[in-house]
């Protein structure tokens, strides 16, 4: 019996590399967030989720709400949880939202709080079937993918298996997203993830830069920086399994692409069976 394939989402993802221009009091180029508003449609309702943050989350919400207002949005809502919202009554708000925006902070906090909840199930359902625009910046973007990095910086990212990963929200599968990519020198830690998951690709997004994903696979780069793609399909000679020897990472023949504004690429479907 032939299995039914999953429908392609009619919503869109927007993965932002962090530090996007957003101050409503400064005359800066807000093109990245402007695109998010345009994707959300005319007179949109946007829910801003600040759960990844741990301090001054009201200030975070107010900055984004003021910026979105400057860009023509007059209906925003604030969602924040410090514990798992097993009985949160947000269904009506999410149903009427045109866009969901995850702010930065701690991506592990996001997945630990919302993983397996009705809130996340509804957001995913509306993304797939209801045309919902889902955006995240910094940690909010990293949480969209699986595998998801949640720890590993400095010397740890150079040690074989020194980078820790877990399951993200799985809006994108077999894709790892990292942010602040050039500014914080995160190339090696992404290479680690690809060494352990060579069927996956890594998408490293620089600050004030974003990737727009349509139909789950088609991507376009916008913003002032670059996006770096790491592909490990033909990589070899990795010592990633030598994690008990405190050895620095080795991996050969990674495929690397550097893309800027307007460039497009397609996420490969290597682990999806051809039915």
C-alpha positions as a Markdown table, in Angstrom:
| # | Residue | x | y | z |
|---|---|---|---|---|
| 1 | Unk | 0.0 | 0.0 | 0.0 |
| 2 | Unk | 1.4 | 3.4 | -1.0 |
| 3 | Unk | 1.9 | 5.8 | 1.8 |
| 4 | Unk | 0.6 | 9.3 | 1.6 |
| 5 | Unk | 3.3 | 12.0 | 1.5 |
| 6 | Unk | 3.2 | 14.9 | 3.9 |
| 7 | Unk | 1.7 | 18.1 | 2.5 |
| 8 | Unk | 4.1 | 21.0 | 1.8 |
| 9 | Unk | 3.4 | 23.8 | 4.2 |
| 10 | Unk | 1.6 | 26.9 | 2.7 |
| 11 | Unk | 3.1 | 29.0 | 5.4 |
| 12 | Unk | 6.6 | 30.4 | 5.5 |
| 13 | Unk | 9.6 | 30.4 | 7.8 |
| 14 | Unk | 11.9 | 33.3 | 8.4 |
| 15 | Unk | 15.2 | 32.5 | 10.1 |
| 16 | Unk | 17.0 | 35.6 | 11.3 |
| 17 | Unk | 20.7 | 35.6 | 12.3 |
| 18 | Unk | 20.1 | 38.0 | 15.3 |
| 19 | Unk | 21.0 | 41.6 | 15.9 |
| 20 | Unk | 18.5 | 42.8 | 13.2 |
| 21 | Unk | 17.9 | 46.5 | 13.1 |
| 22 | Unk | 14.8 | 47.1 | 15.1 |
| 23 | Unk | 15.1 | 50.3 | 17.3 |
| 24 | Unk | 12.1 | 52.5 | 16.6 |
| 25 | Unk | 14.1 | 55.6 | 17.6 |
| 26 | Unk | 16.9 | 55.2 | 15.1 |
| 27 | Unk | 16.8 | 55.8 | 11.4 |
| 28 | Unk | 18.3 | 52.4 | 10.5 |
| 29 | Unk | 17.6 | 50.1 | 7.7 |
| 30 | Unk | 14.9 | 47.7 | 9.0 |
| 31 | Unk | 14.6 | 45.7 | 5.7 |
| 32 | Unk | 14.8 | 42.3 | 7.4 |
| 33 | Unk | 11.8 | 42.9 | 9.7 |
| 34 | Unk | 10.0 | 44.8 | 6.9 |
| 35 | Unk | 10.1 | 41.6 | 4.9 |
| 36 | Unk | 8.6 | 39.7 | 7.8 |
| 37 | Unk | 5.7 | 42.2 | 8.0 |
| 38 | Unk | 5.2 | 42.1 | 4.2 |
| 39 | Unk | 5.0 | 38.3 | 4.4 |
| 40 | Unk | 2.3 | 38.5 | 7.1 |
| 41 | Unk | 0.0 | 40.4 | 4.8 |
| 42 | Unk | -2.2 | 43.5 | 5.1 |
| 43 | Unk | -3.1 | 44.7 | 8.6 |
| 44 | Unk | -1.6 | 41.6 | 10.2 |
| 45 | Unk | -1.9 | 40.3 | 13.8 |
| 46 | Unk | 1.5 | 39.3 | 15.2 |
| 47 | Unk | 2.1 | 37.3 | 18.4 |
| 48 | Unk | 5.6 | 38.0 | 19.9 |
| 49 | Unk | 7.0 | 35.1 | 22.0 |
| 50 | Unk | 9.7 | 36.2 | 24.4 |
| 51 | Unk | 10.0 | 32.9 | 26.3 |
| 52 | Unk | 13.6 | 32.4 | 25.2 |
| 53 | Unk | 14.6 | 35.4 | 27.2 |
| 54 | Unk | 15.2 | 35.4 | 31.0 |
| 55 | Unk | 15.3 | 39.1 | 31.9 |
| 56 | Unk | 13.5 | 42.3 | 30.8 |
| 57 | Unk | 11.2 | 40.4 | 28.5 |
| 58 | Unk | 8.6 | 43.1 | 28.7 |
| 59 | Unk | 11.3 | 45.5 | 27.3 |
| 60 | Unk | 12.0 | 43.0 | 24.6 |
| 61 | Unk | 8.4 | 42.8 | 23.6 |
| 62 | Unk | 8.0 | 46.6 | 23.7 |
| 63 | Unk | 10.9 | 47.2 | 21.4 |
| 64 | Unk | 9.6 | 44.7 | 18.8 |
| 65 | Unk | 6.0 | 46.0 | 19.2 |
| 66 | Unk | 7.1 | 49.6 | 18.6 |
| 67 | Unk | 9.2 | 48.6 | 15.6 |
| 68 | Unk | 6.4 | 46.6 | 14.1 |
| 69 | Unk | 4.0 | 49.5 | 14.7 |
| 70 | Unk | 6.4 | 51.8 | 12.9 |
| 71 | Unk | 6.3 | 49.3 | 10.0 |
| 72 | Unk | 2.5 | 49.4 | 9.9 |
| 73 | Unk | 1.4 | 46.7 | 12.4 |
| 74 | Unk | -1.2 | 47.8 | 14.8 |
| 75 | Unk | -2.1 | 44.5 | 16.5 |
| 76 | Unk | 0.6 | 42.7 | 18.5 |
| 77 | Unk | 0.3 | 40.3 | 21.4 |
| 78 | Unk | 2.9 | 39.2 | 24.0 |
| 79 | Unk | 3.3 | 35.5 | 24.9 |
| 80 | Unk | 5.8 | 34.5 | 27.6 |
| 81 | Unk | 6.1 | 31.4 | 29.8 |
| 82 | Unk | 8.6 | 30.4 | 32.4 |
| 83 | Unk | 7.1 | 26.9 | 32.8 |
| 84 | Unk | 5.4 | 24.4 | 30.4 |
| 85 | Unk | 2.0 | 25.9 | 29.5 |
| 86 | Unk | 0.1 | 22.6 | 29.5 |
| 87 | Unk | -3.3 | 24.4 | 30.0 |
| 88 | Unk | -2.6 | 27.7 | 28.4 |
| 89 | Unk | -5.6 | 29.2 | 26.8 |
| 90 | Unk | -4.0 | 30.7 | 23.7 |
| 91 | Unk | -5.8 | 28.8 | 20.9 |
| 92 | Unk | -8.0 | 31.7 | 19.8 |
| 93 | Unk | -5.0 | 34.1 | 19.6 |
| 94 | Unk | -2.8 | 31.7 | 17.7 |
| 95 | Unk | -5.7 | 30.9 | 15.3 |
| 96 | Unk | -6.2 | 34.6 | 14.5 |
| 97 | Unk | -2.5 | 35.4 | 14.2 |
| 98 | Unk | -0.9 | 36.1 | 10.8 |
| 99 | Unk | 2.6 | 35.9 | 12.1 |
| 100 | Unk | 4.4 | 34.3 | 15.1 |
| 101 | Unk | 7.8 | 35.9 | 16.1 |
| 102 | Unk | 10.2 | 34.1 | 18.5 |
| 103 | Unk | 12.7 | 36.5 | 20.0 |
| 104 | Unk | 16.3 | 35.5 | 21.1 |
| 105 | Unk | 17.7 | 34.2 | 24.3 |
| 106 | Unk | 18.0 | 30.5 | 25.1 |
| 107 | Unk | 16.9 | 28.0 | 22.5 |
| 108 | Unk | 16.9 | 25.1 | 24.9 |
| 109 | Unk | 14.5 | 27.0 | 27.1 |
| 110 | Unk | 12.2 | 27.3 | 24.1 |
| 111 | Unk | 12.1 | 23.6 | 23.2 |
| 112 | Unk | 11.9 | 22.5 | 26.9 |
| 113 | Unk | 8.9 | 24.7 | 27.5 |
| 114 | Unk | 7.0 | 24.3 | 24.3 |
| 115 | Unk | 8.0 | 20.9 | 23.0 |
| 116 | Unk | 5.0 | 18.6 | 22.8 |
| 117 | Unk | 2.5 | 21.2 | 23.9 |
| 118 | Unk | -0.8 | 22.1 | 22.3 |
| 119 | Unk | 0.5 | 25.6 | 21.6 |
| 120 | Unk | 3.3 | 24.2 | 19.4 |
| 121 | Unk | 1.1 | 21.7 | 17.7 |
| 122 | Unk | -1.3 | 24.5 | 16.8 |
| 123 | Unk | 1.5 | 26.7 | 15.5 |
| 124 | Unk | 2.8 | 23.9 | 13.3 |
| 125 | Unk | -0.7 | 23.0 | 12.0 |
| 126 | Unk | -1.3 | 26.6 | 11.0 |
| 127 | Unk | 2.1 | 26.8 | 9.4 |
| 128 | Unk | 1.4 | 23.8 | 7.3 |
| 129 | Unk | -2.3 | 24.3 | 6.5 |
| 130 | Unk | -3.2 | 27.9 | 7.4 |
| 131 | Unk | -0.5 | 30.0 | 5.8 |
| 132 | Unk | 1.0 | 31.2 | 9.1 |
| 133 | Unk | 4.3 | 33.0 | 8.9 |
| 134 | Unk | 6.7 | 31.8 | 11.6 |
| 135 | Unk | 9.9 | 33.9 | 12.3 |
| 136 | Unk | 12.6 | 33.6 | 14.8 |
| 137 | Unk | 15.7 | 35.6 | 15.6 |
| 138 | Unk | 18.9 | 34.3 | 17.2 |
| 139 | Unk | 17.8 | 31.5 | 19.5 |
| 140 | Unk | 14.3 | 31.7 | 18.1 |
| 141 | Unk | 15.7 | 30.8 | 14.7 |
| 142 | Unk | 18.0 | 28.0 | 16.0 |
| 143 | Unk | 15.0 | 26.3 | 17.7 |
| 144 | Unk | 13.3 | 25.9 | 14.3 |
| 145 | Unk | 15.6 | 23.1 | 13.2 |
| 146 | Unk | 16.6 | 19.6 | 14.0 |
| 147 | Unk | 19.4 | 19.0 | 15.0 |
| 148 | Unk | 19.6 | 22.0 | 17.3 |
| 149 | Unk | 22.8 | 23.3 | 18.9 |
| 150 | Unk | 22.3 | 24.2 | 22.6 |
| 151 | Unk | 25.9 | 24.3 | 23.9 |
| 152 | Unk | 29.4 | 24.5 | 22.6 |
| 153 | Unk | 31.6 | 27.6 | 22.4 |
| 154 | Unk | 35.2 | 28.6 | 22.6 |
| 155 | Unk | 37.6 | 25.7 | 23.1 |
| 156 | Unk | 34.7 | 23.2 | 23.4 |
| 157 | Unk | 33.6 | 23.6 | 19.8 |
| 158 | Unk | 37.1 | 22.5 | 18.6 |
| 159 | Unk | 37.1 | 19.3 | 20.7 |
| 160 | Unk | 35.6 | 16.3 | 18.9 |
| 161 | Unk | 32.0 | 15.9 | 20.1 |
| 162 | Unk | 32.3 | 19.0 | 22.3 |
| 163 | Unk | 29.2 | 20.6 | 20.8 |
| 164 | Unk | 25.9 | 19.5 | 22.3 |
| 165 | Unk | 22.8 | 19.1 | 20.1 |
| 166 | Unk | 19.2 | 18.0 | 20.7 |
| 167 | Unk | 15.9 | 18.0 | 18.9 |
| 168 | Unk | 14.5 | 21.4 | 17.9 |
| 169 | Unk | 10.9 | 22.2 | 16.9 |
| 170 | Unk | 11.4 | 20.4 | 13.6 |
| 171 | Unk | 10.0 | 23.0 | 11.3 |
| 172 | Unk | 13.1 | 22.0 | 9.3 |
| 173 | Unk | 14.4 | 18.4 | 9.5 |
| 174 | Unk | 18.0 | 17.3 | 8.8 |
| 175 | Unk | 18.9 | 21.0 | 8.9 |
| 176 | Unk | 20.9 | 22.7 | 11.7 |
| 177 | Unk | 20.6 | 26.5 | 12.0 |
| 178 | Unk | 23.1 | 28.6 | 13.7 |
| 179 | Unk | 23.0 | 32.4 | 14.2 |
| 180 | Unk | 25.4 | 35.4 | 14.7 |
| 181 | Unk | 27.5 | 33.1 | 12.5 |
| 182 | Unk | 30.3 | 35.2 | 11.2 |
| 183 | Unk | 30.3 | 37.7 | 14.1 |
| 184 | Unk | 30.8 | 35.0 | 16.7 |
| 185 | Unk | 33.0 | 32.7 | 14.7 |
| 186 | Unk | 30.7 | 29.6 | 14.8 |
| 187 | Unk | 31.9 | 27.8 | 11.7 |
| 188 | Unk | 33.7 | 25.0 | 13.6 |
| 189 | Unk | 30.8 | 24.1 | 15.8 |
| 190 | Unk | 28.5 | 23.8 | 12.9 |
| 191 | Unk | 31.1 | 21.6 | 11.2 |
| 192 | Unk | 30.9 | 19.4 | 14.3 |
| 193 | Unk | 27.2 | 19.0 | 13.9 |
| 194 | Unk | 27.5 | 18.1 | 10.2 |
| 195 | Unk | 30.3 | 15.5 | 11.1 |
| 196 | Unk | 27.8 | 13.7 | 13.4 |
| 197 | Unk | 24.9 | 14.2 | 11.0 |
| 198 | Unk | 26.4 | 14.1 | 7.5 |
| 199 | Unk | 22.9 | 13.7 | 5.8 |
| 200 | Unk | 22.1 | 17.1 | 7.3 |
| 201 | Unk | 23.1 | 20.6 | 6.1 |
| 202 | Unk | 24.1 | 23.5 | 8.2 |
| 203 | Unk | 22.8 | 27.0 | 7.6 |
| 204 | Unk | 24.9 | 29.6 | 9.4 |
| 205 | Unk | 23.2 | 33.0 | 9.3 |
| 206 | Unk | 25.0 | 36.3 | 10.0 |
| 207 | Unk | 23.5 | 39.2 | 12.0 |
| 208 | Unk | 20.9 | 41.4 | 10.3 |
| 209 | Unk | 20.5 | 38.7 | 7.7 |
| 210 | Unk | 17.7 | 36.1 | 7.2 |
| 211 | Unk | 16.7 | 33.1 | 5.2 |
| 212 | Unk | 13.1 | 32.8 | 4.0 |
| 213 | Unk | 11.9 | 29.2 | 3.6 |
| 214 | Unk | 8.9 | 28.4 | 1.4 |
| 215 | Unk | 7.4 | 25.0 | 0.8 |
| 216 | Unk | 9.8 | 23.6 | 3.4 |
| 217 | Unk | 12.7 | 23.5 | 1.0 |
| 218 | Unk | 13.1 | 26.6 | -1.1 |
| 219 | Unk | 15.2 | 29.3 | 0.4 |
| 220 | Unk | 16.2 | 32.9 | -0.3 |
| 221 | Unk | 18.8 | 35.1 | 1.5 |
| 222 | Unk | 17.9 | 38.7 | 2.5 |
| 223 | Unk | 19.7 | 41.3 | 4.6 |
| 224 | Unk | 23.1 | 42.9 | 4.9 |
| 225 | Unk | 25.3 | 39.9 | 5.7 |
| 226 | Unk | 26.0 | 36.4 | 4.4 |
| 227 | Unk | 24.6 | 32.9 | 4.9 |
| 228 | Unk | 27.1 | 30.0 | 5.0 |
| 229 | Unk | 26.0 | 26.6 | 4.0 |
| 230 | Unk | 27.8 | 23.5 | 5.1 |
| 231 | Unk | 27.1 | 20.2 | 3.4 |
| 232 | Unk | 28.7 | 16.9 | 4.7 |
| 233 | Unk | 27.3 | 14.5 | 2.2 |
| 234 | Unk | 30.8 | 13.7 | 0.7 |
| 235 | Unk | 32.8 | 14.5 | 3.8 |
| 236 | Unk | 35.2 | 12.0 | 5.2 |
| 237 | Unk | 38.0 | 11.2 | 7.6 |
| 238 | Unk | 36.2 | 12.7 | 10.6 |
| 239 | Unk | 37.4 | 11.8 | 14.1 |
| 240 | Unk | 34.1 | 12.8 | 15.7 |
| 241 | Unk | 33.8 | 9.4 | 17.4 |
| 242 | Unk | 37.0 | 10.0 | 19.3 |
| 243 | Unk | 35.2 | 11.9 | 22.0 |
| 244 | Unk | 36.9 | 10.2 | 24.9 |
| 245 | Unk | 40.4 | 11.3 | 23.7 |
| 246 | Unk | 40.0 | 15.0 | 24.0 |
| 247 | Unk | 41.1 | 15.4 | 20.4 |
| 248 | Unk | 40.5 | 18.5 | 18.3 |
| 249 | Unk | 38.0 | 17.9 | 15.5 |
| 250 | Unk | 39.0 | 16.8 | 12.1 |
| 251 | Unk | 36.7 | 16.5 | 9.1 |
| 252 | Unk | 37.7 | 16.6 | 5.4 |
| 253 | Unk | 35.9 | 17.6 | 2.2 |
| 254 | Unk | 33.0 | 19.6 | 3.6 |
| 255 | Unk | 31.2 | 21.5 | 0.9 |
| 256 | Unk | 30.9 | 25.1 | 1.7 |
| 257 | Unk | 28.9 | 27.9 | 0.0 |
| 258 | Unk | 28.7 | 31.6 | 0.9 |
| 259 | Unk | 25.5 | 33.3 | -0.2 |
| 260 | Unk | 24.4 | 37.0 | 0.0 |
| 261 | Unk | 21.3 | 39.0 | -0.6 |
| 262 | Unk | 19.0 | 37.6 | -3.3 |
| 263 | Unk | 20.8 | 34.2 | -3.6 |
| 264 | Unk | 18.5 | 31.1 | -3.5 |
| 265 | Unk | 19.1 | 27.5 | -2.6 |
| 266 | Unk | 17.2 | 24.3 | -2.0 |
| 267 | Unk | 17.4 | 22.2 | 1.1 |
| 268 | Unk | 18.2 | 18.6 | 0.0 |
| 269 | Unk | 15.7 | 15.8 | 0.8 |
| 270 | Unk | 18.1 | 13.0 | 1.5 |
| 271 | Unk | 16.2 | 11.2 | 4.2 |
| 272 | Unk | 12.8 | 11.3 | 2.6 |
| 273 | Unk | 12.0 | 8.1 | 0.8 |
| 274 | Unk | 10.9 | 8.3 | -2.8 |
| 275 | Unk | 7.4 | 6.9 | -2.8 |
